[in-house]
Amino acid sequence: MNLPSLQDVHVVVAGDLMLDRYWFGAANRVSQEAPVPVVDVDHIEDRPGGAANVALNVVSLGARCTLIGAVGDDDAGRTLEATLTAAGVVCDFLVVPEWPTILKLRVLSQKQQLLRTDFEKLLTPGQVTGLAERLAARLEGASAVILQDYDKGTLADPAALVALASAADVPVVVDPKFKPFASYAGASILKPNRVEFERAVGPWADDDELLEKAEAVAREHRIDSLVITRGGQGNTVVNADGSHRHVPALPVDVFDETGAGDTSAAALGVTRALGWPAEDCARIANVASGLVVAKTGTSVVTGPELAAALARDARVDRGVMSQAQLGDSVRLARQAGEKVVFTNGCFDILHAGHVAYLEEARALGDRLIVAVNDDASVTRLKGAGRPVNPLEQRLRVLSALAAVDWVVGFHEDTPEKLLKLLRPDVLVKGGDYGVDEVVGADIVRAAGGEVRVLSLVEDCSTTAIVDRIQGRD
């Protein structure tokens, strides 16, 4: 999946504007006044935050952007406008007298955030009159609208803004906070995170109930698609017609989640402006947000950076999945004519034998599923003291391997239940098994698949590694 040129895409962003200020310095001593570190500040940075960060991400991706929002008649507001204008954002700001621009101050030392202080005062509806008129004036020639709502008062009446854009046939992407979802009725894409969605609809027991709740929201409020961001569980896309797709989280080292939602909203906006379906928009947004969480503080993702990430891995629907999510992905892969390979094991301490075996298994098809025993089942199979590494860590390590497409956990001693659900084209095991001795062989063959036994690399064994560490022969 590749992004085309975005130079003809014009995205209008409206929402709560903030200035994120960072104080950096060394913390080598403790205050005599209180048991707190003393930071010798040697560097200060101001970065656009909130809807301003969305706008900055839009232009960084290569599209044009107009930003509508409120600032105070103060240095923070002027700094925000100057920074954004220099980056190529067209600023259409409502200057509110006697109201301070929202400022968030963070103190960092050695890449560790020590303190955050917020300077903010909520806007009243009377202070943001004229916002709808500003948006209406910008809709001609707009490719998409993004509403970035942090519940600070700028988007006092988002329904009116959605209606304006819809009447002009401009798609609207909404990143909500805690307003009722009815406030965004008619949006093209609504992007709540897990907490925001749960606050609106209540908790869910499993993925099936999540899908039911999301479809009900989409239909009730005439929203084309919901993209529910779930952190380490990836994104779940649910459309009003009942179709859905899960986009798993990418295996990345999360350094700072600040602004990840802004980056995701920007990516959804520019891809929706291209007319892409929500599933493809969510895949791009997933990669973009994965890139930004590896950076310090409020940051952006550039077009070349995103293109390089997409080129490194053309298939972005990879990673750790639930069994229900994996069932959907396998179904779609099969519809695309892809051959699905399945293997399973404990994979407690990943070693060279595992890697060679998984690479050989992957070569047998287009997609490789690795099913992993959970901690309790490993203990039952291997004995006390195992596993050495908990399931979450084992899944994470496996998902980072280039040979592996999908990783899923299971709690039974054997993967028979999973095999009945997935019906892979090839079932693979390693070791001295006979083909007929492989658990689940009859299930796969009955579904028209084949069973293969691969050799393992000599002198590679998790048990042997554990014994060596513990000093046993």
C-alpha positions in Angstrom: 0.0 0.0 0.0 1.5 3.3 -1.1 0.4 6.9 -0.6 0.1 9.0 -3.8 1.1 12.6 -4.0 -1.0 14.7 -1.6 -0.2 18.1 -3.0 -3.8 18.5 -4.3 -5.4 17.5 -1.0 -6.6 20.3 1.1 -7.7 19.4 4.7 -9.5 21.8 7.0 -8.8 21.1 10.6 -11.0 22.7 13.4 -10.7 22.1 17.1 -8.9 22.9 20.4 -5.5 24.5 19.9 -2.7 24.1 22.4 0.9 25.0 22.8 3.1 22.3 24.2 6.2 23.7 25.9 9.1 21.5 26.9 11.9 22.3 29.3 14.9 20.0 28.9 17.9 19.7 31.3 20.0 17.5 33.5 18.8 16.4 36.9 21.9 15.6 38.9 20.8 16.7 42.4 17.9 16.7 44.8 16.4 19.9 46.1 17.2 20.9 49.8 13.7 22.3 50.0 11.8 19.0 49.2 12.6 15.5 48.0 12.4 16.4 44.3 15.0 16.5 41.6 16.4 19.9 40.5 16.5 20.3 36.7 19.1 22.6 35.3 17.1 23.8 32.2 19.3 24.3 29.2 16.9 23.9 26.3 13.3 25.0 25.7 11.1 24.0 22.9 7.6 25.0 21.9 5.5 22.6 19.8 1.9 22.9 18.4 -0.5 20.6 20.3 -4.1 19.4 20.0 -5.7 20.4 16.7 -2.6 22.4 15.9 -0.6 19.2 16.0 -3.1 17.5 13.7 -2.6 20.4 11.2 1.2 20.1 11.5 0.9 16.4 10.8 -1.3 17.1 7.7 1.3 19.4 6.1 4.2 17.1 7.2 2.5 14.3 5.2 2.5 16.5 2.2 -1.1 17.9 2.0 -2.3 21.4 2.3 -4.0 22.5 5.5 -6.1 25.3 6.9 -6.5 25.4 10.7 -9.5 27.0 12.5 -9.4 27.4 16.3 -9.2 29.9 19.2 -6.2 31.5 20.8 -5.7 34.2 23.4 -4.2 37.6 22.7 -0.9 36.5 24.2 2.6 35.3 23.5 1.6 31.7 23.5 -1.0 32.3 20.8 1.4 34.3 18.7 4.1 31.7 19.0 1.6 29.0 17.9 0.6 31.0 14.8 4.1 31.8 13.9 5.3 28.2 14.2 2.4 26.8 12.2 2.6 29.5 9.5 6.3 28.8 9.0 5.4 25.1 8.5 2.9 26.0 5.8 -0.3 25.8 7.7 -2.9 28.5 6.9 -4.1 29.8 10.2 -7.6 31.1 10.6 -7.6 31.9 14.3 -10.3 33.4 16.4 -8.5 35.7 18.9 -10.4 35.6 22.2 -9.8 38.7 24.5 -9.0 38.0 28.2 -8.7 34.3 27.6 -5.3 32.5 27.8 -4.1 30.2 25.0 -4.0 26.7 26.4 -0.4 25.9 27.4 1.0 22.6 28.6 4.4 22.7 30.2 6.5 19.5 30.5 9.8 19.2 32.3 12.1 16.4 31.0 15.5 15.0 31.9 17.3 12.2 30.2 14.2 11.6 28.0 12.1 11.1 31.2 9.1 13.3 31.9 9.3 14.6 35.4 6.5 17.1 35.6 3.6 18.4 33.6 1.6 21.6 34.4 -1.4 22.8 32.5 -2.4 26.4 32.0 -6.0 26.4 30.7 -9.4 27.8 31.1 -12.4 26.4 29.2 -14.0 28.4 26.5 -17.7 29.4 26.8 -20.0 29.1 23.7 -20.2 32.9 23.6 -16.5 33.1 23.1 -16.4 31.0 20.0 -19.3 32.5 18.0 -18.3 32.8 14.4 -16.5 29.5 14.3 -19.1 27.9 12.0 -18.9 30.9 9.6 -15.1 30.5 9.4 -15.5 26.8 8.5 -18.2 27.5 5.9 -15.9 30.0 4.2 -13.2 27.4 3.9 -15.2 24.5 2.5 -15.0 25.4 -1.1 -12.1 23.4 -2.5 -11.7 21.4 0.7 -11.0 17.7 0.4 -11.8 16.7 4.0 -12.5 18.2 7.4 -11.0 17.0 10.6 -12.7 17.9 13.9 -10.2 17.5 16.8 -12.2 17.7 20.0 -10.5 17.9 23.4 -13.6 19.2 25.2 -11.9 22.5 25.8 -14.8 24.5 24.4 -13.8 25.3 20.8 -16.2 22.7 19.3 -19.2 23.7 21.4 -21.6 22.7 18.6 -19.8 20.0 16.5 -23.1 18.9 15.0 -23.5 22.2 13.2 -20.0 21.9 11.7 -20.6 18.3 10.6 -23.8 19.4 8.9 -22.0 22.3 7.1 -19.4 20.0 5.7 -21.8 17.2 4.8 -24.0 19.8 2.9 -20.9 20.7 0.9 -20.2 17.0 0.2 -16.9 17.2 2.2 -16.1 14.1 4.3 -15.6 14.7 8.0 -13.2 12.8 10.3 -13.9 13.3 14.0 -11.5 12.6 16.9 -13.9 12.9 19.8 -13.5 13.2 23.6 -16.4 12.7 25.9 -19.4 14.4 24.2 -22.3 12.1 23.3 -21.7 10.5 19.9 -25.0 12.1 18.7 -23.0 15.4 18.6 -21.1 14.0 15.6 -24.0 12.5 13.7 -23.4 12.3 10.0 -19.6 12.1 10.2 -17.7 10.0 7.7 -15.3 8.5 10.3 -15.5 8.7 14.0 -12.2 7.8 15.8 -12.7 7.2 19.5 -10.1 5.5 21.6 -11.0 2.6 23.9 -11.7 4.8 26.9 -13.8 7.2 24.9 -15.8 4.4 23.3 -16.4 2.6 26.6 -17.5 5.9 28.3 -20.1 6.3 25.5 -21.5 2.7 25.2 -20.4 0.8 28.3 -18.0 -2.1 28.6 -18.0 -5.2 26.4 -17.3 -8.8 27.2 -15.6 -9.7 23.9 -14.9 -8.6 20.4 -18.3 -9.7 19.2 -20.1 -7.4 21.6 -17.7 -4.6 20.7 -18.7 -5.0 17.1 -22.4 -5.0 17.9 -22.1 -1.8 19.9 -20.0 -0.1 17.3 -22.4 -1.1 14.5 -25.3 0.2 16.5 -23.6 3.6 17.1 -22.8 3.9 13.3 -26.4 3.2 12.3 -28.1 5.3 15.0 -26.0 8.3 14.3 -25.5 7.9 10.5 -21.8 7.6 10.8 -20.2 5.8 7.9 -17.4 4.1 9.8 -16.0 3.9 13.3 -12.2 3.5 13.8 -11.7 2.5 17.4 -8.1 2.8 18.5 -7.2 0.3 21.2 -3.5 0.9 21.9 -1.6 -2.4 21.9 -4.7 -4.2 20.5 -4.6 -2.2 17.3 -7.5 -0.5 15.5 -11.0 -2.0 15.0 -12.9 -0.7 12.0 -16.7 -1.1 12.0 -18.9 0.2 9.1 -22.6 1.1 9.2 -23.3 -1.8 6.8 -22.0 -4.3 9.4 -18.7 -5.0 7.7 -15.6 -4.8 9.9 -11.9 -5.3 9.9 -9.2 -5.4 12.7 -5.9 -3.7 12.1 -3.4 -5.1 14.6 -0.9 -3.0 16.4 2.6 -3.0 14.9 5.5 -4.3 16.9 7.1 -1.0 17.9 9.0 0.3 21.0 6.6 2.8 22.5 8.6 5.7 23.9 6.0 8.5 24.3 2.3 8.3 23.4 1.9 12.1 23.4 0.1 13.2 20.2 -0.4 9.7 18.8 -4.1 10.3 18.4 -3.4 13.6 16.6 -1.2 11.8 14.1 -3.8 9.1 13.6 -6.5 11.7 13.0 -4.3 13.5 10.4 -3.6 10.3 8.5 -7.3 9.3 8.5 -8.1 12.7 7.2 -5.7 12.8 4.3 -6.5 9.2 3.2 -10.3 9.8 3.5 -9.8 12.9 1.3 -8.4 10.5 -1.3 -11.7 8.6 -1.2 -10.1 5.5 0.4 -12.3 3.1 2.4 -12.1 3.3 6.1 -10.1 0.0 6.4 -7.3 1.3 4.2 -7.4 4.7 6.0 -7.0 2.9 9.4 -4.0 0.9 8.1 -2.2 4.0 7.2 -3.1 5.7 10.4 -1.9 2.7 12.3 1.6 2.9 10.7 1.7 6.6 11.2 0.9 6.5 14.9 3.3 3.6 15.4 6.1 5.8 14.0 5.2 8.8 16.2 5.1 6.9 19.6 8.8 6.1 19.1 9.6 9.9 19.3 9.9 12.2 22.2 7.0 14.5 23.1 4.5 16.0 20.6 5.9 15.1 17.2 4.9 14.6 13.6 5.4 12.0 10.9 6.6 13.2 7.5 5.5 11.9 4.1 8.8 10.3 3.3 9.0 8.7 6.7 5.6 7.1 6.3 6.4 6.1 2.7 9.6 4.4 3.9 7.7 2.5 6.6 5.1 1.3 4.2 7.8 0.2 1.8 9.5 -1.8 4.5 6.3 -3.7 5.1 3.7 -3.6 2.4 1.3 -5.7 4.5 0.4 -3.6 7.5 -2.3 -6.0 8.8 0.2 -8.0 10.8 0.8 -8.6 14.5 -0.8 -9.9 17.6 -4.6 -10.7 17.3 -7.4 -12.1 19.3 -8.9 -15.4 17.9 -12.0 -13.5 16.6 -9.9 -10.9 14.9 -7.7 -13.6 13.3 -10.7 -15.4 12.0 -11.7 -12.3 10.0 -8.2 -11.7 8.7 -7.8 -15.3 7.5 -11.2 -15.1 5.8 -10.1 -12.0 3.9 -6.7 -13.5 3.1 -8.5 -16.6 1.6 -10.8 -14.3 -0.4 -7.6 -12.7 -1.8 -6.3 -16.1 -2.9 -3.6 -16.3 -0.3 -2.3 -19.5 1.2 -2.4 -19.7 5.0 0.2 -21.7 7.0 -0.4 -22.5 10.7 2.0 -23.6 13.4 1.9 -23.7 17.1 4.1 -24.1 20.2 5.3 -22.5 23.5 8.1 -20.4 22.0 9.3 -19.7 25.6 12.9 -18.6 24.8 13.2 -17.8 21.1 16.3 -19.3 19.6 18.0 -19.9 16.2 16.1 -23.2 15.8 12.8 -21.4 16.2 13.7 -18.7 13.7 14.9 -21.2 11.0 11.8 -23.3 11.5 9.5 -20.3 11.2 11.2 -19.0 8.1 10.9 -22.5 6.5 7.2 -22.6 7.5 6.6 -19.2 6.0 8.0 -20.3 2.7 5.2 -22.8 2.3 2.5 -20.1 1.8 1.6 -16.4 1.7 0.7 -16.0 5.4 2.1 -17.6 8.6 0.0 -17.9 11.8 1.9 -18.7 15.0 -0.4 -19.9 17.8 1.2 -19.7 21.2 0.3 -21.6 24.4 -0.7 -19.3 27.3 1.2 -19.4 30.6 -1.0 -21.9 32.3 -0.9 -24.4 29.5 2.9 -24.1 29.2 3.2 -25.0 32.9 1.0 -28.0 32.4 3.0 -29.1 29.4 6.6 -28.2 30.6 6.3 -28.3 34.4 6.9 -25.9 37.2 9.1 -22.9 36.5 7.9 -22.6 32.9 7.3 -20.4 31.0 10.3 -18.3 31.6 8.7 -15.4 29.6 5.0 -14.5 30.0 2.6 -14.8 27.1 2.5 -11.1 26.3 6.3 -11.0 25.9 6.4 -14.1 23.8 3.7 -12.8 21.5 5.5 -9.5 21.1 8.8 -11.1 20.2 7.3 -13.4 17.6 5.3 -10.6 16.0 8.5 -8.8 15.3 9.9 -11.6 13.1 9.7 -10.9 9.4 8.5 -14.4 8.7 5.5 -14.2 11.0 2.3 -12.5 9.9 -0.2 -13.2 12.7 0.3 -14.3 16.4 -2.4 -15.5 18.6 -2.6 -17.0 22.1 -4.7 -20.0 23.2 -5.3 -21.5 26.6 -6.0 -25.2 25.7 -3.2 -27.8 25.7 -3.7 -28.3 21.9 -4.7 -25.9 19.1 -7.6 -28.1 17.8 -10.2 -25.4 18.6 -8.2 -22.9 16.6 -7.7 -25.2 13.7 -11.4 -25.8 13.5 -12.0 -22.0 13.4 -9.2 -21.1 10.9 -9.0 -24.2 8.6 -5.4 -23.3 7.4 -4.2 -24.5 4.1 -1.0 -26.0 5.6 -0.4 -27.2 9.2 3.3 -27.3 10.1 5.1 -28.9 13.0 8.8 -29.5 13.7 10.6 -32.4 15.2 10.4 -36.2 15.0 6.7 -36.5 14.6 5.1 -38.7 11.9 2.7 -36.7 9.8 -0.2 -38.7 11.3 1.0 -37.9 14.8 0.6 -34.1 14.4 -2.3 -32.9 16.6 -5.1 -31.5 14.4 -3.9 -33.2 11.2 -7.3 -34.8 10.7 -9.0 -31.4 11.1 -6.8 -29.8 8.5 -7.0 -32.7 6.0 -10.8 -32.8 6.3 -10.9 -29.2 5.3 -8.8 -29.9 2.2 -5.4 -28.8 3.7 -2.1 -30.5 4.0 0.2 -31.4 6.9 4.0 -30.9 6.9 6.7 -31.9 9.4 9.9 -29.8 9.3 13.2 -30.6 10.8 14.6 -28.6 13.7 18.1 -27.1 13.9 20.4 -29.4 15.9 21.4 -28.4 19.5 18.7 -25.7 19.8 16.3 -26.3 22.6 14.6 -24.0 25.1 14.9 -26.6 27.8 18.6 -27.0 27.1 19.1 -23.3 27.3 17.3 -23.1 30.7 19.4 -26.0 32.0 22.6 -24.3 30.9 21.6 -21.1 32.6 20.8 -22.9 35.8 24.1 -24.8 35.6 22.6 -28.2 35.0 24.2 -30.7 32.5 
